[in-house]
Every structure is written in structure tokens, then in C-alpha cells.
Amino acid sequence: MLTRRHFLATSAAALAAELFAAPKGSKTPSTDLEKLGAVALNEAKKYKASYCDIRIVRLRDQRLGLRLSPDRGTGKTLAVPNVGEDSSFGFGVRVIVNGAWGFASSPLVTREEIARVTGEAALIAKANATIQPKPIILAPVKAYRDRWETPHEKDPFAVPVEEKLELLRRSAEEIKKTRRSSALRQHCPCGAKTSTLPPAKGRPSSS
């Protein structure tokens, strides 16, 4: 049965994959990402923000564990694997309004939600400004447009789970040869973070 939670999670994963997809070696950000970033910047202008940025982030985490412990009945060593995987997708908006910071975030990545959250961040900044002893002034920085990916030889998520568990089993056997231990726990974490900043990050123009 397809639950609402599973449907939303699947839809978010599909959207994230589409937004962050790009040919290998590409130096150009996704057009769809730029359009979402522009929503936040345009909304920030309405609140007379002197600064705005939006970070759209996709996180994926996979954890594999192997516990070796002796079975009291048979005397054999039992290998108990444990595999877990989760992911998250969302965005956060930072603004400076009236010389104070404001921040808000959401797991729902849509144009309407980005506009709403940007307004929320601006209202928080205005509230903070009432107790801000000194206005925040950032150094001027030119806008840049680029795409960067951490160099890697192999995608850890493309490696079969069984292959990873077998690596843990082999290393566990080697460790047992040199350690006097009746039980052993090992973990093999895999993580990835994908995020973006709009190319027009910085002081919104007055036009």
C-alpha cells in the first residue's frame, strides 16, 4: 500500500534527482535551480533586504554495520548485518533586513513555499533588528555562476550492499586474528550532500 509519507518521500527524491542532475564535468548550474533561487531573491526585494541567499540541499546517508558475536549454544561466531539508509531534501533562506539576520527553512521545495519562507525569514530579521545593537554590513562581493562537484573515482552508493558487507566481514576476520575479543562491531558509513546557492547571491538589485 502506498502511504502518503512514502509518496511524498518518493516525489521529493525524484525532484531532487532532477534538479541536481547535470552532465559530468558541467560548470553550469541547473536552470531549474536558478529559477528557484530567483524566487527567493525577488521576494527578498519586497522586504527591502540588503542580502539574501537560499541553499537548496539534498542529503543521503547509508550506514552498514556488522556485529560478530559467539553463539553460546553452538560456539559458532554469528555475523549479524545491519543496513540503514535515509535521505532528506529541503532549503533554507537567509536575509538581512534592517541590519539584522533572519532565517527560515522548509522541506517542501516549491516556488510558492520558497516565497513564503523568504517572507518568514524577513519578518524574523525585522524582529531581530529591534534588539540588534549594531547593524550588520557585509563586504561587497561580486556574484559568480559555477557548478562544482567533489572529485571521486567511484560512487559509494553504486557499490552493491552485499559487496560492502563482505568487506566488513573480511576486515572483521582479520581484526579477530590480532585481538582477543568475544564480540566485535564494525560500521561502514556512506554519505553525500548536494547543495546550491543562487548565482545572484548577495545584495538584491533595486531594479
C-alpha positions in Angstrom: 0.0 0.0 0.0 1.3 3.4 -1.0 1.2 5.7 2.0 1.2 9.5 1.9 4.6 9.6 3.6 6.1 7.2 1.0 4.5 9.1 -1.8 5.9 12.5 -0.6 9.4 10.9 0.0 9.4 9.4 -3.4 8.3 12.6 -5.1 10.9 14.7 -3.2 13.6 12.2 -4.2 12.6 12.4 -7.9 12.5 16.2 -7.8 15.9 16.4 -6.1 17.5 14.0 -8.6 16.1 16.1 -11.5 17.2 19.4 -10.0 20.8 18.3 -9.3 21.3 16.3 -12.4 24.0 17.5 -14.7 26.5 16.1 -17.3 29.8 15.0 -15.8 32.2 18.0 -15.7 29.4 20.5 -16.3 30.3 24.0 -15.0 26.8 25.4 -15.4 24.1 25.2 -12.6 20.7 23.7 -13.4 18.3 26.2 -14.9 15.5 25.0 -12.7 17.7 25.6 -9.6 18.5 29.1 -10.8 14.8 29.8 -11.2 14.0 28.6 -7.7 16.8 30.7 -6.3 15.5 33.7 -8.2 12.1 33.4 -6.4 13.8 33.9 -3.0 15.9 36.9 -4.3 12.8 38.6 -5.9 10.8 38.0 -2.7 13.6 39.5 -0.6 13.4 42.7 -2.6 9.8 43.2 -1.5 11.1 43.4 2.1 14.0 45.7 1.2 16.6 43.1 2.2 20.2 44.1 1.8 21.2 40.5 1.5 19.6 37.2 0.6 20.7 33.7 -0.2 19.0 30.3 -0.5 20.5 26.9 0.0 18.7 24.0 -1.6 20.1 20.8 0.0 19.8 17.1 -0.7 21.3 14.7 1.9 21.7 11.0 1.5 23.1 8.7 4.2 23.7 5.0 4.2 25.0 3.1 7.2 26.2 -0.5 7.3 27.2 -2.4 10.4 28.3 -5.9 11.2 28.3 -7.5 14.6 30.2 -10.6 15.3 29.4 -12.5 18.5 29.7 -16.1 19.6 26.6 -18.3 19.9 26.6 -19.9 23.4 24.7 -22.9 22.2 26.9 -23.9 19.2 30.1 -22.0 19.8 29.9 -20.6 16.3 30.5 -16.9 15.6 27.4 -15.3 14.3 27.6 -12.4 11.8 24.7 -10.1 12.2 24.5 -7.3 9.5 22.6 -4.1 9.9 21.8 -1.8 6.9 20.1 1.6 7.1 19.6 4.4 4.6 17.8 7.7 4.8 17.7 11.0 2.9 16.3 14.5 3.2 15.6 17.3 0.8 14.8 20.9 1.6 16.0 24.5 1.6 16.9 27.4 3.9 16.8 31.1 3.3 18.9 33.8 5.0 18.3 37.5 4.7 19.4 40.8 6.2 16.7 43.3 6.8 17.1 46.5 8.7 20.7 45.4 9.5 19.7 42.1 11.2 19.8 38.4 10.2 16.7 36.3 9.6 16.5 32.6 8.7 13.7 30.2 7.9 13.6 26.8 6.2 11.3 24.1 4.8 11.4 20.5 3.5 8.9 21.5 0.7 10.8 22.7 -2.3 8.3 24.7 -4.5 8.2 28.2 -5.8 5.2 29.1 -3.5 6.9 27.7 -0.4 10.2 29.5 -1.2 8.3 32.8 -1.4 6.5 32.1 1.8 9.6 31.1 3.7 11.6 34.0 2.4 8.9 36.3 3.8 9.1 34.5 7.1 12.9 35.0 7.2 12.4 38.7 6.5 9.9 39.0 9.4 12.3 37.3 11.7 15.1 39.7 10.6 12.8 42.7 11.3 12.1 41.3 14.8 15.8 40.8 15.4 16.5 44.3 14.3 14.7 45.7 17.3 17.3 44.3 19.6 20.3 44.5 17.2 22.8 46.8 18.9 24.7 47.5 15.6 23.6 46.9 12.0 25.3 44.1 10.0 27.2 45.4 7.0 28.7 42.8 4.6 31.7 43.4 2.4 30.7 43.8 -1.2 31.3 40.6 -3.2 30.7 40.1 -6.9 28.2 37.4 -8.0 29.5 34.2 -9.5 28.0 31.4 -11.6 29.5 28.0 -11.4 29.0 24.3 -10.6 31.4 22.2 -8.6 31.5 18.5 -7.7 33.8 16.8 -5.2 36.2 14.6 -7.3 35.7 10.9 -6.7 36.6 7.7 -8.5 33.6 5.6 -7.6 30.1 6.5 -6.4 29.8 4.7 -3.0 26.0 4.3 -3.4 26.6 2.4 -6.7 28.6 -0.3 -4.8 26.3 -3.2 -4.0 25.3 -3.6 -0.3 26.5 -7.2 -0.3 29.9 -6.1 -1.5 30.2 -3.6 1.3 29.1 -6.2 3.9 31.6 -8.7 2.6 34.4 -6.1 3.0 33.3 -5.7 6.7 33.3 -9.5 7.1 36.8 -9.9 5.8 38.2 -7.0 7.8 36.4 -8.4 10.9 38.1 -11.7 10.4 41.5 -10.1 10.2 40.8 -8.0 13.3 39.8 -11.1 15.3 43.2 -12.7 14.5 45.0 -9.9 16.3 42.6 -9.0 19.0 41.3 -11.0 22.0 37.7 -10.1 21.6 34.5 -12.1 22.1 32.4 -9.6 20.2 33.1 -7.1 17.5 31.1 -4.2 15.9 32.0 -2.5 12.7 30.4 0.2 10.7 30.8 1.5 7.2 29.2 4.9 6.7 28.5 6.4 3.3 27.2 10.0 3.0 26.6 12.6 0.3 25.5 16.2 0.4 24.4 18.2 -2.6 23.5 21.9 -2.2 23.2 25.0 -4.3 23.4 28.8 -3.9 21.8 31.0 -6.4 24.3 32.7 -8.8 22.9 36.1 -7.9 23.6 35.6 -4.3 24.2 38.8 -2.4 22.7 42.3 -2.4 19.4 42.3 -4.3 19.4 45.0 -7.1 17.0 47.9 -6.9 15.7 47.4 -10.4 
